Amino acid sequence: MTTSAAIIGGGIGGLATANYLIQHGWTVDVFERAAALPDTGTALGMWPEALAALDSIGAGDAVRAIGSQQRRGAIRRVDGSTIANINSHRGTAVLISRPPLLRTLAEGLPDGVVKFSSPIATIDDLAGYDVIIGADGVNSRVRTVVAGQQVDPEYLGVSALVGWAPGETDTVAETWGEQRIFGISPRDGNRTNWFAAYREPVDADIPAHPAAFLRSTFGHWHADVRDILARFDEESIIHYRIKQMPKLDSYIRGNVALIGDAAHAMTPNLGRGACETLVDAATLGAALVEHGVEGGLHKYDRKRRKHTQRLVTGARIMNRLALSTRYTGLRDGLLRAAVQIA
Ligand SMILES: Cc1cc2nc3c(=O)[nH]c(=O)nc-3n(C[C@H](O)[C@H](O)[C@H](O)COP(=O)(O)OP(=O)(O)OC[C@H]3O[C@@H](n4cnc5c(N)ncnc54)[C@H](O)[C@@H]3O)c2cc1C
């Protein structure tokens, strides 16, 4: 008899888990509320652990072929001078934007596995499945079932605008000003990715004219930033409010598990959210295949919960450091020391 899983959410975590389980003989349905895969989204840095998780479902080589390899980066000041150079000792990261990553994951699945336009309001109708996996992102509904109560992510008073500009770059740099960061990185398809993060009051509205807001806020920064502001694609701009998850006591309850942002949404400052989501998918898949449903779910929770919760804390510390209001000289010194120790 085959084992079956219902996965709520056809994002990075849901599609990766579906690949793993189907490759090991499971029957899987993925319920995705959107009508199709997205065609916009920011660049994601895939670290070696994430690439290993992608290899475990046969998608690693495709991601390496599409993405661009990155080992070095820099943190700069508003005037363009360097605060710190970062040479990764953890191996080469591959930068890939969300749409081709999702396409690659979806291409590994048989037709009909992903049921688009299928928002799940309650898991009560999914009782026939052996396992239910909540891969439904930062505002997860499945989380209420696992936590036994509603647990909302915390909004940190930080927003990010992300998008792309036509043309290539080999720059990988973040520029840190007071309460603001501007990031530039290469992207597949002859484009350059950028993001702008900024502190704001928690009840602030989304900027009505993001392009004008960006030019007035960052227009006096160094030449590489001004160059992006002069040529970005205004239609590509997406706004995110940055949130993080409080610690959950468990990522599992009964036959239900949470993965990815539903379990451990973190600020993007360590560039690890999607990577950890992929590691969740491979770990949960392997645990279920090797240990069955009950043993596998417990093994997954033991292997992943504490580690990912530590990263949520680490990403928050980095977020505070990067968006400091005062003592930026001290901040820059601490960062240089941290980079040297790392
Ligand atoms: C600005 C920014 C930059 C980032 N940069 C990086 C980076 O460089 N590196 C990195 O590793 N991570 C990065 N991240 C984090 C990364 O994007 C997330 O951690 C990752 O997307 C989480 O994947 P997921 O599958 O858990 O959730 P998601 O990707 O959010 O997918 C959830 C899916 O569930 C669907 N869904 C939700 N509710 C329902 C429902 N009720 N019924 C059916 N479907 C539903 C949604 O439509 C969506 O498709 C960044 C995030 C942000 C905001």
The ligand as an SDF file (V2000), in Angstrom:
LIG
                    3D

 53 58  0  0  0  0  0  0  0  0999 V2000
   13.0650   40.2280    0.5580 C   0  0  0  0  0  0  0  0  0  0  0  0
   13.3980   38.7950    0.8420 C   0  0  0  0  0  0  0  0  0  0  0  0
   14.6400   38.2810    0.4590 C   0  0  0  0  0  0  0  0  0  0  0  0
   14.9810   36.9420    0.7300 C   0  0  0  0  0  0  0  0  0  0  0  0
   16.2160   36.4640    0.3590 N   0  0  0  0  0  0  0  0  0  0  0  0
   16.5620   35.1810    0.6370 C   0  0  0  0  0  0  0  0  0  0  0  0
   17.8500   34.6430    0.2500 C   0  0  0  0  0  0  0  0  0  0  0  0
   18.7080   35.3170   -0.3340 O   0  0  0  0  0  0  0  0  0  0  0  0
   18.1340   33.3530    0.5440 N   0  0  0  0  0  0  0  0  0  0  0  0
   17.2310   32.5530    1.1880 C   0  0  0  0  0  0  0  0  0  0  0  0
   17.5430   31.3800    1.4450 O   0  0  0  0  0  0  0  0  0  0  0  0
   15.9920   33.0170    1.5490 N   0  0  0  0  0  0  0  0  0  0  0  0
   15.6430   34.3020    1.2940 C   0  0  0  0  0  0  0  0  0  0  0  0
   14.4020   34.7720    1.6500 N   0  0  0  0  0  0  0  0  0  0  0  0
   13.4600   33.8820    2.3530 C   0  0  0  0  0  0  0  0  0  0  0  0
   12.6760   32.9510    1.4280 C   0  0  0  0  0  0  0  0  0  0  0  0
   12.0310   33.6960    0.4220 O   0  0  0  0  0  0  0  0  0  0  0  0
   11.6420   32.1440    2.2370 C   0  0  0  0  0  0  0  0  0  0  0  0
   12.2450   31.6290    3.3900 O   0  0  0  0  0  0  0  0  0  0  0  0
   11.0710   30.9820    1.4110 C   0  0  0  0  0  0  0  0  0  0  0  0
   10.3910   31.4600    0.2920 O   0  0  0  0  0  0  0  0  0  0  0  0
   10.1210   30.1110    2.2560 C   0  0  0  0  0  0  0  0  0  0  0  0
    9.5760   29.1030    1.4420 O   0  0  0  0  0  0  0  0  0  0  0  0
    8.1910   28.4190    1.8420 P   0  0  0  0  0  0  0  0  0  0  0  0
    7.9540   27.3500    0.8310 O   0  0  0  0  0  0  0  0  0  0  0  0
    8.1890   28.0690    3.2750 O   0  0  0  0  0  0  0  0  0  0  0  0
    7.1070   29.5810    1.7240 O   0  0  0  0  0  0  0  0  0  0  0  0
    6.6370   30.4050    0.4390 P   0  0  0  0  0  0  0  0  0  0  0  0
    7.7300   30.5090   -0.5580 O   0  0  0  0  0  0  0  0  0  0  0  0
    6.0310   31.6560    0.9770 O   0  0  0  0  0  0  0  0  0  0  0  0
    5.4830   29.4940   -0.1750 O   0  0  0  0  0  0  0  0  0  0  0  0
    4.2330   29.3230    0.4750 C   0  0  0  0  0  0  0  0  0  0  0  0
    3.2060   28.9240   -0.5740 C   0  0  0  0  0  0  0  0  0  0  0  0
    1.9930   28.5470    0.0870 O   0  0  0  0  0  0  0  0  0  0  0  0
    0.9010   29.0950   -0.6320 C   0  0  0  0  0  0  0  0  0  0  0  0
   -0.2130   29.1900    0.3370 N   0  0  0  0  0  0  0  0  0  0  0  0
   -0.2720   29.9790    1.4350 C   0  0  0  0  0  0  0  0  0  0  0  0
   -1.4150   29.7590    2.1000 N   0  0  0  0  0  0  0  0  0  0  0  0
   -2.1130   28.8120    1.4080 C   0  0  0  0  0  0  0  0  0  0  0  0
   -3.3630   28.1550    1.6060 C   0  0  0  0  0  0  0  0  0  0  0  0
   -4.1650   28.4440    2.6500 N   0  0  0  0  0  0  0  0  0  0  0  0
   -3.7660   27.2270    0.6960 N   0  0  0  0  0  0  0  0  0  0  0  0
   -2.9710   26.9190   -0.3690 C   0  0  0  0  0  0  0  0  0  0  0  0
   -1.7690   27.5240   -0.6170 N   0  0  0  0  0  0  0  0  0  0  0  0
   -1.3380   28.4480    0.2700 C   0  0  0  0  0  0  0  0  0  0  0  0
    1.4220   30.4330   -1.1440 C   0  0  0  0  0  0  0  0  0  0  0  0
    0.6600   30.9180   -2.2480 O   0  0  0  0  0  0  0  0  0  0  0  0
    2.8560   30.0680   -1.5330 C   0  0  0  0  0  0  0  0  0  0  0  0
    2.9390   29.6100   -2.8610 O   0  0  0  0  0  0  0  0  0  0  0  0
   14.0440   36.0990    1.3830 C   0  0  0  0  0  0  0  0  0  0  0  0
   12.7680   36.6060    1.7370 C   0  0  0  0  0  0  0  0  0  0  0  0
   12.4620   37.9400    1.4890 C   0  0  0  0  0  0  0  0  0  0  0  0
   11.1000   38.4670    1.8910 C   0  0  0  0  0  0  0  0  0  0  0  0
  1  2  1  0
  2  3  1  0
  2 52  2  0
  3  4  2  0
  4  5  1  0
  4 50  1  0
  5  6  2  0
  6  7  1  0
  6 13  1  0
  7  8  2  0
  7  9  1  0
  9 10  1  0
 10 11  2  0
 10 12  1  0
 12 13  2  0
 13 14  1  0
 14 15  1  0
 14 50  1  0
 15 16  1  0
 16 17  1  0
 16 18  1  0
 18 19  1  0
 18 20  1  0
 20 21  1  0
 20 22  1  0
 22 23  1  0
 23 24  1  0
 24 25  2  0
 24 26  1  0
 24 27  1  0
 27 28  1  0
 28 29  2  0
 28 30  1  0
 28 31  1  0
 31 32  1  0
 32 33  1  0
 33 34  1  0
 33 48  1  0
 34 35  1  0
 35 36  1  0
 35 46  1  0
 36 37  1  0
 36 45  1  0
 37 38  2  0
 38 39  1  0
 39 40  1  0
 39 45  2  0
 40 41  1  0
 40 42  2  0
 42 43  1  0
 43 44  2  0
 44 45  1  0
 46 47  1  0
 46 48  1  0
 48 49  1  0
 50 51  2  0
 51 52  1  0
 52 53  1  0
M  END
$$$$
